Amino acid sequence: MKKRAISSIFIMLAIVLAVASKFLVSEIFDIFIAVIGIVGALEMCNMMDKKGIKVSRFLSSMFIVVLYLAIMLALNLDMKIHMVFMFMLDAFLIYSLVIFVYEAIVNKEDRFGQAASITLQSLKVMVYPGLLLSMFFIINHIEALSSVAVEVPYLSLILIVFIWGIALLSDTFAYLVGSTLRGPKLCPKISPNKSWSGAIGGALGGMLMGVITYFIIKNVPSMSVILTGTKINLAWLMVLGFFGSVVSQIGDIFESWLKRKAGIKDSGNFMPGHGGMLDRVDALMFCLMFVGGILIFLI
């Protein structure tokens, strides 16, 4: 329960920074996400190191910064959303080549073999968490991508709160329902505390976030244009909440699997006694990529 309280405080901090970025400087939230990405990437490197897997620690950890710069450049060039994603893919491929060349230079023995192996392993860190979290950069600057977004004050803030809220309510309801009803285990070999009843409760929590978001949008005059100018409606928000919860729980299980393979209990010690950074955002990252990606194309 303490870990959930810490997670809730962490989420509230994220929302406060997201709000501040709308009234002060939008880069405040970007920096917050970049820090999460760097710390999470270093934790991922540590987990791989425990398994004897070599990665380019510094370069792979800084990939989220490269993605941010690529996204900002694409937006400044007034690129359409599909071109922004292509720009991100280009950044991914070029940066992978940079890692390969660097490792080929610094490794004295079996240069190309070592470089290829380290680069392939580093790709995992670049994707998880770097690439997954980078969706926040796009959403935080959605006004530059959508004509509807320009007409809706703080649309990016609404989307950020919606996505983070799905992850939060999904985790909270999964815990409350699962600890009350118990029942058959969901995946006992990977995460023995998770149950099917908890998973269903989490899905209901995600759908509830969809309902809450809909009524907020509907009853705030300046936001109601979202319902008339886009494909977003109550059904869509509930569906996104449901599947967002599903992928959130998959993200949580995936992180548990990684930790089991590494033989560790927590991803790191970023929050002493409460686990690492990846322990706080594992579910969020999967939810973000799935729900965020769909929302971007609905708006």
N, C-alpha and C positions, 0 to 999 in steps of 0.2 A: 504493500500500500504506500510505503514511503517513496518508492521509486516512481509510482504513478503521480504522487504529489509533486515530486521534483520535475517530472515530465510536464505537468500542468503549469508549473511556474515557468519552465523553459518556453513553453508555447505562449504563455502570456507575454513574456519578454519579446518573443518574435512578433506578436501582434502589435505591441507597443511601438517597436521599432518600425514596423510596416506603416503604422499610423503616422509616426514622426516623419517618415520619408515622404509622405504625401503633403505634409505641411511645411517641411523644412527642405531637406535635400534627398532626392530619391535614392542616391547612392548609399544612404545609411543602411537600408535593408540589404542592398547588394553586398556591402562589406560584411554584414552579419552572416549572410549565406556563404560568402567566400571563406570566412573563418571556419564555419562549420565544415565546409568541404575539405579544407586543408587539414584540420585536426582529424576528421574522419578518414582521410586518405592515409595519414600517418599511422592511424590505428590499424588500417587494413594492411599496411606494409609490415607492421609489427606482427600481425597474425600470420602473414605469409612467411616472415622470418622465422617464426617458431616452428614452421614445417620445413625449414631449410630451403625455402624458395627465394632466390635473389631477384630483387626488383630495383629499378632506378628510383630510389626513395624520394630525392628532392624533386626531380623533374616530374615524376608521376603525381606527386602531391600538389604541385603547382599548376596542374592542367586546368583546374577549375578557373584560375585567373586568366589563362589563355582563352578559355571558352568565353569568359565574360568580355574580354577585349574584342573577340571575334564578333560576338552578338552586338555589342555597342557599335562597332564599325559597320556591321550590316544594317543596323537601324539608322545610323547617320547617313547611309547611302540610299535610304528609302526603299530598301528591298522588301518584297512581299514575303509572307511568312514561309512559303515553301523554299524561297531562296535563302532565308535565314537558316533554315535547317541544313540546306546544302552547304552553306558557309561553315556551319558547325562541323559537318562531315569533313570538309576540306581541312579545317583546323585539326581535327582528330588525326587524319592521315599524315599531314605535314609534321605534326608534333611527334607522331610515332616514328617517323623517319629521323627526326632530330635526336630522339632517344637512341635509336639504333646507331647512328653515326657517333654520338658521344660515347656510347658503351664500346664501340669498336675501337675508338681511340684510346680509352683509358685501360682496357683489358689487354694485357701483354700476351697471354696465352690463348690460343684458339679464339682469336679476335671476333670473327664473324659468327662462330657458333655460340659463343657466350653472349654476344650482342643480340643475336636473334632470340635466344632463350630469355634474356632479361627483358627485352622489348615486349615479347609476347606476354610475359607475366605482368609487366607494367600496364598493359592494356586493361587488365582486370581492375587495377586501381583507378585508372582514368575513367572507366565506366562507372564503377561503384566505389566511391560516391560521386565523383566529379560530374560525369555526364548527366546522371539522374537529377542532381541538385540544380544543374544549370537551367532547368525549366523555370525555376523561380525568377531568373533574370529576365526571361521573355515575358512572363506574366507581370512582373513589376513594372515593365515598360510597355504594356499592352496598348496604351494610348497611341503609340507610334505605329501600331500595326492594324488598328481597326478604326474605321470612321465612326462606328457606333460608340466605341470606347471614348472618343473625344467628347461625345455628347453626354456621357454619364460620369458625374463626379465620383472619383475614387473607385472606379470599376476594378482596377488592379487590387485595391485593398479588399474589396468584396470577394474576389476570386481567391486571394491568399487566405483569408479567414475561412472561406468555405472548404478549401482543400485541407488546411490544417485542422479545421473542426471535424472533418470526417475521420481523420486519423485519431483525434482525441476522443470523440464519442464512441468510435468503434472499439478502441482499447478499453475505455471506461465501462461500456455496456458488456463487452466480452468478459471482463473481470467480474462485474457484479452478477451477471446471469450465470456465468460458469461456476463461480464460487457458491452460488445459491442452489442451483439445480444439479450441478456436477454431471454425472453420466459418462458415456463412452468417451475415451480419449481420442483426440484428433490425430495426433502423431506422437505417440508415446516415446518412440526411440529418439526423436529430435527435441521435442519440447513436451515433457511429460505433464506439465500443468495445464495444457490447453485441452479443452473438451469441445465436443460438437455443440453442446448447448451454449457454450461461450461464443463459438463462432457465429451461431445464429443470432445471439444477442448482439454481437458486434455489428452484424449486417443491419439489424434493426436500428442501432445507433447511427450508422452511416445514413440510413434513409431518413431518420429524424433530423439530421443536419440538413438534408435536402429540403425538408418541409420548413424548417426554421429560416433557411436562406430565402426560400420562395416568399414567405410572408413578410420578411424584412424588405425585399425588393418591391413587392406589390404595394406595401403601405408607405413607402417613402417616395413621394412624387418625382423627385429628381432621378430616381433609379428605375422607375417603372418602364422607361423606354427600353430597358433590357428585354422585357417580355414582349414588346411590340416590334422592336427592331432586330431581334435575333430569333434563333430557333429554340431558345431556352424557355422552358415552362416547368410546371410542377412535376410532371411525369419525368422529364429529362433529369431534373435535379434529384429526384428520388432514385431513379435508375443509377445515376452517377454515384449517389451516396451508397447504394447497395454494392455495386461493383468496386467502388473505391474502397469500401470496407474489406471486400474479399482480397483485393490485391494488397491492401495494408497488412492483412494477416499473413499473406504469403511472404511479404517483406520481412515480417517479424520472424517467421519460421526459417526463412533463408538465412537471416543473421544468426539464429540459433544453430543452424547447420554449420555455418562457417566457424563459429566458436567451438563447436564440438570437434570439428576436424582439426582445429588448432590446439585443442585440449585446454581451453581457458573458459572461465565463467563469465567474464566481462570483456568487452572489446577493448577497453582501456581504463585509465584511472583519471579521466578528465574531471569527473565529479566523484571525489573520494567517497567510497562506500555506496555509491549509486551507479557505478558502471561508467562506460565511456560515451563518447559522442555518438558513435554508431548505434549504441543501445537506445539512444533518445530519438533518433531519426530514421531507424531502419524501416518502420512501417510507412512513415511519411514519404520517403523517397519513392517507393513503389506507387503509392497513391498519387503523388505529384506527377509522375511521368504519365500515368494512365489518365487521370481526371483532367490534369492540366492540358495534356495534348488534345483531348476531345474538346474542352472548353475553348481553346484557342481557335479551333476550326468552326465552332458553333457561333462565335461572335463575329 
